[in-house]
Amino acid sequence: MFDTWTQKYDLAKGQTSLAGVDTSTLQPEELAAFRTLPAMIYYGCGTVEGVLMRSLSVPRPVCVQMGESFKSATLLVSPDITRLEKARRWLGDSDICIWEDAAVSRKLSGKDCRNLWLILSCRDPAFEQESGS
């Protein structure tokens, strides 16, 4: 969807290109992606969940994969909690295996990506490893 819109609406001209788009015909998922399009461009990732992960300091090389894992893991989580809070909790509780799976065929390992995320989130990777997280 991201690639289609960037080609179709010449997004180099900015958000004014999006003003003429009829959003009444879009499905809810497409509408969410459309509304997130400026953030997709800013963060450099092409999914709504990837933008969510990037906004929480997940490194760009793994943000889309982590977003997909988050989406599939949180389908049954309470609707009382905001998506942002769900994502924060999920990232804090995520096992290193999830990070390793997301980092397959990347230059950084899953452990490196998780440590980078911890640092960018103002958390100490050494403390997190000691506490068993």
N, C-alpha and C positions, 0 to 999 in steps of 0.2 A: 504494500500500500504506500509506504514512504517513497519508494522509487517512482511509482506511478504518478503520485502527486507532484513530486519535484520536477518531473519531466513535463507533465500536463499543464501545470500552472506557473511555470517559469519563476520559481521561488527566489531567484536572484533579485527580483524587483521588490522583495519584502512581503510583509503580511498583507499589503494592499491587494496583492494578487489573489488572496484567499477571500476577500470580501464578497466577491460575486458568486461564490460557490453555494449552491442550494443544498443545505444540510438536512432538509426535511425528508429526503429520500434515503438517507444513510441509516444503516442498521446501528444499534447501540454501540457495538464494538468499533465500527467504522467511525462513528461520531466521536468516541473517546480518542481514537487515533488522530482524527482530524484536529481536535482541540489541542492535542499534545504535539502537533507537528512543529510549532516553533521551538519547543523544548527538545524535540528529536534532533532538529538542526543544531541547536546550541550544544547539546551534549554529545552529538555525533553517534547516536544509536537509533535504530529504526523501529523500536517497539515501545509501547506504553510502559510495559514492565521494565524494560531496559532503562527508560528515563527515570523511573522510580528508583531503580538501583543506583543509577549515576547520581541522583539527587541525594542519596545517602552515602556517597563517596566510594561506591564500589568501582574498582578500576575499569576503564573502558574495555579492555580486551575480554573481560568476562561478564560485563553487565547484562548483555542480552541473554546469555545462557543462565545466569543467576536469576534473571527476571522470569524466565520460563520455568525454572525449578520452583521459584516462589509461587508462581501462579498455580502450578499443579499441586503444590504442597498445602496451599491455603484455601482450597475450594470449600472445605467444610468448617472453616474457622468462623467463630461468632460474628454476625453482622454488626454487633454493637461497637466493635473496635474499628477505627478508621483504617483504611488501606495503608496509609503511611505508618501508623503504629504497628500494624501487623507485620509490615516489611522490616521495621526496626527490630522487633522481637524475633522475627524469623532469622534475620542476619545474625543477631547476637547468639541465638541458639543453634545455628547451623553447624553441622559437623564438617570437619575438614574434607571428608569424602565429597561433599557437594561442591566445594571449591575446586577440588582436584578434577571432578567430572567437567566442571565449567571451563577449566584451563587446559583441557586436552588439546594438543596441537598448538599451544601458545608458547611464547618465549618465556613467560613467567610461569612458575608452578602454582598450583592451587594454594599451597602454603604461603608463597610469596605474595600472591594476590590478597589473601586473607590478612597477612601481616600489614600490607600496605593499607588495606581498608581500616584496620585497627588504628594505625597511626593517623590516618586522615580523619578518623572519627574521634580523635583525642583519647584513645585508649592505648594502654601499654601492652604490646604483644608478649613481652616476657611475663607480665602478670597474668595475662589470659592463659598462657600455656601452663603456668604453675597451678592455676585454679582449676585446670582440667577442662576448660571450655574449648 
